[in-house]
Amino acid sequence: CLCGLCLRGCRISDAKTLTVDVPGMATTADADKITKALAAIGIAPDKIDVDMKGHKLAVTYESLNLGHKNIEIAIVEAGYEANGIPALPTKAEPDKK
């Protein structure tokens, strides 16, 4: 039976944890904004561990559904630098060039 082979050999889950440096995260409002941005890509708030003092997040995610770059880009698009990727200007703060 091929079904039995698939159940033993196929990966159903592959949870990983990504640590993200977010130097601009200084307040709980910042953390809430980032949490909301990550929720938009399917990461539940209970999968995010915020270290406000260290300006870091530990994000547990399902790597079969998302890549670590998806997480970093969601944070960048929310207006925060993430692991050295520069923040994109948000609608509230237009690019001043």
Salt bridges, closest charged atoms under 4 A:
ASP14 OD2 - ARG11 NH2 2.29
ASP21 OD1 - LYS56 NZ 2.34
GLU72 OE1 - LYS69 NZ 3.15
